Amino acid sequence: MRHLMSPLDFSVEELDKLLDLANDIEHNPEKYAHVCEGKRIATLFYEPSTRTRLSFEAAMMNLGGKVLGFSNAGSSSAAKGESVADTIRMASCYADICAMRHPKEGAPLVASMASSIPVINAGDGGHQHPTQTLTDLLTIRSLKGRLDNLTIGLCGDLKFGRTVHSLIEALVRYHGVRFVLISPEELRVPDYIREDVLRANGNGFKEVVRLEDALPELDLLYMTRVQKERFFNEEDYVRMKDFYILDKAKMELAGPDMLVLHPLPRVNEISVEVDSDPRAVYFKQVQYGVYVRMALILTLLEVEIC
């Protein structure tokens, strides 16, 4: 039995195989429409989510399976003090696989150690968000045709943004990937990402404050929101939340082939006027998230495809 806690749980070769499967699902949905009949996924979400929870549920239903679970801790026995370990032991009696989101870092790992079914980390605090990373990799590879030799700008909350941390850790394994880290001083990437991931792997990177300075050199711009739920006080959040806003004028500074990604939800860091730009692919990214989660469910359940 295998779990997914981090994108690094898969080798580059395994990732390529997973992304190939997701692409086949995209182009041949009828082939996969009934392969999980009789299977159930438990979506145990201890904090709010729209895209991640619904995409897991859509993924299982697209495969012919069923869904059970809860969408916030208050509607579960966690409100009565039940431990994560006991919750997953209970869910293991009802479901074949589990996707768990939790505000505490490491909670899905704790669950995996007590579970008798595969556990997928659907986001744990500011730590990891591996299925968003798989979504990002599929989006980039499908639309750019490669995952190597890219200059990628990461903009916004690089300190608390688990999507950013996971994406960097996944992409440093590909040749020729260079990063431009765009953030205010207060929201720079943590030291362990800078030293233990980027420098340790020999990846080129630079840190800048102004988005305008970075745009002309980017193949991809990965925007993130400033996350109110990660701040300890309202004053710091209010000061930071409007630091970056991508609008039509800024997009004119970017190359004609630069793609804009965003893990969503956005607040106001991307103006709605950018939505009609063909380089804005964040809603396509959402659809790719369903395909890659379908592929992940099949892989972890070891479903044979005829």
C-alpha positions in Angstrom: 0.0 0.0 0.0 1.3 3.4 -1.0 0.4 7.0 0.2 1.1 10.4 -1.3 2.5 12.9 1.2 4.8 14.9 -1.0 5.5 15.2 -4.8 8.9 13.7 -4.0 7.1 10.4 -3.1 7.2 9.7 -6.9 10.4 9.5 -8.9 10.7 11.5 -12.1 10.0 8.4 -14.0 6.9 7.6 -12.0 5.7 11.2 -12.4 6.1 11.0 -16.1 4.0 7.8 -16.1 1.3 9.4 -14.0 1.2 12.4 -16.3 1.0 10.2 -19.3 -2.0 8.4 -17.7 -3.7 11.8 -17.0 -3.2 12.8 -20.6 -4.8 9.5 -21.7 -7.7 10.1 -19.4 -8.2 13.6 -20.9 -8.4 12.2 -24.4 -10.2 8.9 -23.7 -12.6 9.6 -20.8 -15.0 6.8 -21.8 -12.2 4.2 -21.4 -12.1 5.1 -17.6 -15.8 5.8 -16.9 -16.4 2.5 -14.9 -13.0 1.3 -13.7 -13.7 2.3 -10.1 -17.2 0.9 -9.8 -17.7 -0.3 -6.2 -14.8 1.9 -4.9 -15.2 4.8 -2.5 -13.1 7.8 -1.6 -13.3 9.5 1.8 -12.6 13.3 1.5 -11.7 14.4 5.0 -11.3 18.1 4.9 -10.6 19.8 8.2 -10.4 23.3 6.6 -12.4 24.9 3.7 -11.7 24.0 0.1 -13.6 24.3 -3.1 -11.3 23.1 -6.0 -9.3 20.4 -4.2 -12.3 18.7 -2.5 -14.6 19.0 -5.5 -11.9 17.8 -7.9 -11.2 14.7 -5.8 -14.9 14.0 -5.7 -15.4 14.6 -9.5 -12.3 12.5 -10.2 -13.8 9.5 -8.3 -17.2 9.9 -9.8 -15.7 10.2 -13.3 -14.1 6.8 -12.6 -17.5 5.3 -11.6 -16.8 5.4 -7.9 -18.6 7.0 -5.0 -17.7 9.7 -2.4 -18.2 10.2 1.3 -16.6 12.5 3.9 -16.9 15.9 5.5 -16.0 19.5 4.4 -15.0 21.1 7.7 -13.8 19.9 11.1 -16.9 21.3 12.8 -19.1 18.8 11.1 -16.9 15.8 12.1 -16.0 14.1 15.4 -12.9 16.2 15.5 -15.2 18.8 17.1 -15.6 16.3 19.9 -11.9 15.8 20.3 -11.4 12.7 18.1 -7.8 12.3 16.9 -6.7 12.2 13.3 -5.5 8.6 13.8 -8.8 7.5 15.1 -10.7 9.3 12.3 -8.7 7.6 9.6 -9.1 4.2 11.3 -12.8 4.7 11.2 -12.8 6.0 7.6 -10.7 2.9 6.6 -13.8 0.8 7.4 -15.9 2.7 4.9 -13.7 3.7 2.0 -10.9 2.4 -0.2 -8.8 5.5 -0.4 -8.7 8.9 1.5 -7.9 12.5 0.6 -7.2 14.6 3.7 -6.7 18.3 4.1 -5.7 19.6 7.5 -4.4 22.9 8.9 -1.7 21.2 10.9 1.5 20.3 9.1 2.1 16.6 9.2 -1.5 15.6 10.0 -1.9 13.5 6.8 1.4 11.8 7.6 0.1 10.8 11.0 -3.1 9.5 9.4 -1.1 7.4 6.9 0.7 5.7 9.7 -2.6 4.6 11.2 -4.5 3.9 8.0 -5.3 0.6 6.3 -6.1 2.5 3.0 -4.0 4.8 0.8 -4.0 8.4 2.1 -3.4 11.4 -0.1 -2.2 14.7 1.4 -4.7 17.3 0.1 -2.8 20.1 1.8 -1.4 20.4 5.3 -1.0 23.9 6.7 1.8 25.8 5.0 3.8 22.7 4.3 2.8 20.6 1.2 0.1 20.4 -1.4 1.3 17.6 -3.6 -1.8 17.1 -5.8 -1.8 20.8 -6.7 1.8 20.3 -7.7 0.8 17.3 -9.9 -1.9 19.6 -11.4 0.7 22.3 -12.1 3.1 19.8 -13.7 0.4 18.4 -15.9 -0.7 21.9 -16.9 2.9 23.0 -17.7 3.8 19.9 -19.6 0.5 19.8 -21.6 0.7 23.5 -22.6 4.5 24.1 -22.9 5.4 20.6 -24.1 8.1 20.1 -21.5 9.1 20.4 -17.8 12.8 21.3 -18.4 14.6 24.4 -19.6 12.0 26.9 -18.2 12.3 30.2 -16.4 9.5 30.3 -13.8 8.4 33.3 -11.8 6.7 32.6 -8.5 4.9 35.7 -7.1 3.1 36.6 -3.9 3.1 34.7 -0.6 6.3 32.6 -1.0 6.6 32.2 2.8 3.4 30.4 3.7 2.4 29.2 0.2 2.4 25.4 0.3 1.7 25.3 -3.4 4.9 27.2 -4.1 7.0 25.0 -1.8 5.8 21.8 -3.3 6.2 23.1 -6.9 9.8 24.2 -6.3 10.7 20.8 -4.8 9.2 19.0 -7.7 10.7 21.2 -10.5 14.3 21.2 -9.2 14.6 17.6 -10.4 14.2 18.8 -14.0 17.2 20.1 -16.1 17.6 23.8 -16.7 14.7 25.1 -14.6 15.4 28.6 -13.2 13.3 30.5 -10.7 12.5 34.1 -10.2 11.1 34.6 -6.7 8.9 37.7 -6.5 7.8 38.8 -3.1 8.0 41.5 -0.5 10.7 41.0 2.1 8.2 39.7 4.7 6.9 36.9 2.4 10.2 35.6 1.0 10.6 31.8 0.6 11.7 30.1 3.8 15.5 29.5 4.3 15.1 25.7 4.0 13.7 26.1 0.5 16.4 28.6 -0.5 19.3 26.6 1.0 18.2 22.9 1.1 16.3 22.8 -2.1 17.4 25.5 -4.6 21.1 25.9 -3.7 21.5 22.2 -2.8 20.3 21.2 -6.2 22.2 23.8 -8.1 19.2 25.6 -9.5 19.6 29.1 -10.6 17.3 31.6 -8.9 17.0 35.3 -8.0 14.8 37.2 -5.6 13.1 40.4 -6.7 10.5 42.7 -5.2 8.9 44.2 -8.4 6.8 42.0 -10.6 7.4 44.4 -13.5 11.1 43.7 -13.4 10.6 39.9 -13.8 7.9 39.6 -16.4 10.0 40.0 -19.6 12.2 37.0 -18.9 9.5 34.5 -17.8 8.2 31.4 -19.6 5.6 31.0 -16.8 4.2 33.2 -14.0 2.8 31.4 -11.0 0.7 33.9 -9.0 -0.5 33.2 -5.5 -2.8 35.0 -3.1 -1.7 36.3 0.3 -3.4 33.9 2.6 -5.3 35.5 5.4 -5.6 32.3 7.3 -1.8 32.0 7.6 -1.3 35.4 9.3 -1.3 35.8 13.0 -2.7 39.3 12.9 -5.1 41.3 10.7 -2.8 44.3 10.4 0.0 42.3 8.7 -2.5 40.7 6.3 -4.1 44.1 5.3 -0.6 45.5 4.6 0.4 42.7 2.4 -2.8 41.6 0.6 -2.6 44.1 -2.3 1.2 44.1 -2.8 0.9 42.5 -6.2 -1.9 42.8 -8.7 -1.5 41.4 -12.2 -3.4 43.5 -14.7 -3.6 44.1 -18.4 -0.8 46.8 -18.4 1.6 44.4 -16.6 0.8 41.6 -19.1 2.0 43.8 -21.9 5.5 43.5 -20.4 5.4 39.7 -20.7 6.4 37.6 -23.7 3.7 36.4 -26.1 4.1 32.8 -24.9 4.3 33.4 -21.2 1.6 31.4 -19.3 -0.1 32.6 -16.1 -1.0 29.9 -13.6 -2.7 30.3 -10.2 -3.6 27.5 -7.7 -6.8 29.5 -6.9 -8.8 30.9 -5.2 -7.8 34.4 -6.2 -8.8 37.4 -4.3 -7.7 40.4 -6.3 -4.1 39.5 -7.2 -5.2 38.9 -10.8 -7.5 41.4 -12.4 -10.5 39.9 -14.1 -9.5 41.8 -17.3 -6.6 39.2 -17.6 -9.1 36.3 -17.8 -9.6 36.9 -21.5 -5.9 36.9 -22.3 -5.0 33.5 -24.0 -1.9 33.3 -21.8 -4.1 33.1 -18.7 -4.5 29.3 -18.1 -5.6 29.1 -14.5 -9.1 27.8 -15.3 -7.6 25.2 -17.7 -5.4 24.3 -14.7 -8.6 23.4 -12.7 -9.6 20.9 -15.4 -6.2 19.4 -15.5 -6.5 18.9 -11.7 -9.4 16.5 -12.3 -7.4 14.4 -14.8 -4.4 14.1 -12.6 -6.4 13.2 -9.5 -8.1 10.5 -11.5 -4.7 9.2 -12.5 -3.5 9.3 -8.9 -6.5 7.4 -7.6 -6.0 4.7 -10.2 -2.3 4.5 -9.4 -2.7 4.2 -5.6 -5.5 1.7 -5.9 -3.5 -0.2 -8.4 -6.5 -0.5 -10.8 -5.7 -2.4 -13.9 -6.9 -0.8 -17.1 -7.9 -3.1 -19.9 
